[in-house]
Amino acid sequence: MALGIASALGPQGGGMPKRAEVVSSAALSYIVASWVMADARKRGRQLCYVYDSFVYFAWPVVVPVYLFQTRGARAFLTLLCFAGIWFVAALFAAAVALIREFTFS
């Protein structure tokens, strides 16, 4: 939600400054990689030595593969939850942008 708010409240509503975009994409990759590593520890799953770096750089491909390996068909439920969280955050950002448009115009 913070990413959506920052994007909606950016200068002239045109998105975030370039530095903020770089930091937010790095933070998202770090959070996803941290979650995968914590989930693997919780499940007692042994991962290779640099798996966290691999997830950090290629998370859009690696995370679904990891989910299907660890959960089987239930991975669809986890992916659906992630998509739902993303959708709610996007709706919240759109609402903030809409409110900004009508109050500051």
C-alpha positions as CSV (number, residue, x, y, z in Angstrom):
1,M,0.0,0.0,0.0
2,A,2.9,2.3,0.7
3,L,4.1,1.9,-2.8
4,G,0.7,2.8,-4.2
5,I,0.4,5.9,-1.9
6,A,3.9,7.1,-2.8
7,S,3.1,6.7,-6.5
8,A,-0.2,8.5,-6.2
9,L,1.2,11.3,-4.1
10,G,4.3,11.8,-6.3
11,P,5.0,15.1,-8.0
12,Q,2.1,15.9,-10.4
13,G,0.6,12.5,-9.7
14,G,3.1,11.1,-12.3
15,G,4.5,8.4,-10.2
16,M,7.5,8.3,-7.9
17,P,10.9,9.8,-8.4
18,K,13.4,7.5,-10.1
19,R,15.4,6.9,-6.9
20,A,12.2,5.9,-5.0
21,E,11.4,3.4,-7.8
22,V,14.8,1.8,-7.6
23,V,14.6,1.5,-3.8
24,S,11.1,0.2,-3.9
25,S,11.9,-2.5,-6.4
26,A,15.0,-3.6,-4.4
27,A,12.9,-3.7,-1.3
28,L,10.2,-5.8,-2.9
29,S,12.8,-8.3,-4.1
30,Y,14.4,-8.4,-0.7
31,I,11.1,-9.0,1.0
32,V,10.1,-11.8,-1.4
33,A,13.5,-13.5,-1.0
34,S,13.3,-13.2,2.8
35,W,9.8,-14.7,2.8
36,V,10.9,-17.7,0.6
37,M,13.9,-18.3,2.9
38,A,11.8,-18.1,6.0
39,D,9.2,-20.4,4.5
40,A,11.9,-22.9,3.6
41,R,13.3,-22.9,7.1
42,K,9.7,-23.4,8.5
43,R,9.1,-26.3,6.2
44,G,12.6,-27.9,6.9
45,R,13.5,-27.6,3.2
46,Q,17.2,-27.5,2.3
47,L,17.9,-25.0,-0.4
48,C,21.2,-24.4,-2.2
49,Y,23.8,-22.0,-0.8
50,V,22.9,-19.0,-3.0
51,Y,19.1,-19.7,-3.5
52,D,18.3,-16.4,-1.7
53,S,20.3,-14.4,-4.3
54,F,18.6,-16.4,-7.1
55,V,15.2,-15.5,-5.7
56,Y,16.2,-11.9,-5.2
57,F,17.1,-11.4,-8.9
58,A,14.5,-13.7,-10.5
59,W,11.6,-13.8,-8.1
60,P,8.8,-13.5,-10.7
61,V,9.9,-16.9,-12.1
62,V,11.4,-18.6,-9.1
63,V,8.7,-18.0,-6.5
64,P,5.9,-19.7,-8.4
65,V,8.3,-22.7,-9.1
66,Y,9.1,-22.8,-5.4
67,L,5.5,-22.6,-4.4
68,F,4.5,-25.5,-6.7
69,Q,7.4,-27.6,-5.5
70,T,6.5,-27.1,-1.8
71,R,2.7,-27.0,-2.0
72,G,1.7,-28.8,-5.1
73,A,-1.7,-27.7,-6.4
74,R,-2.3,-25.6,-3.2
75,A,0.2,-23.2,-4.7
76,F,-2.7,-21.7,-6.6
77,L,-4.2,-20.6,-3.3
78,T,-1.0,-18.9,-2.2
79,L,-0.6,-17.2,-5.6
80,L,-4.3,-16.1,-5.4
81,C,-3.7,-14.6,-1.9
82,F,-0.7,-12.7,-3.3
83,A,-2.7,-11.4,-6.2
84,G,-5.5,-10.4,-3.9
85,I,-3.1,-8.4,-1.7
86,W,-1.7,-6.7,-4.8
87,F,-5.2,-6.0,-6.1
88,V,-6.3,-4.4,-2.8
89,A,-3.1,-2.3,-2.7
90,A,-3.8,-1.1,-6.2
91,L,-7.4,-0.2,-5.4
92,F,-6.1,1.7,-2.4
93,A,-3.6,3.6,-4.5
94,A,-6.3,4.4,-7.1
95,A,-8.5,5.7,-4.4
96,V,-5.7,7.9,-3.1
97,A,-5.0,9.2,-6.6
98,L,-8.7,9.9,-7.2
99,I,-9.1,11.8,-3.9
100,R,-5.9,13.8,-4.7
101,E,-7.3,14.6,-8.2
102,F,-10.6,15.9,-6.9
103,T,-9.2,17.8,-3.9
104,F,-6.3,19.5,-5.6
105,S,-7.8,20.4,-8.9
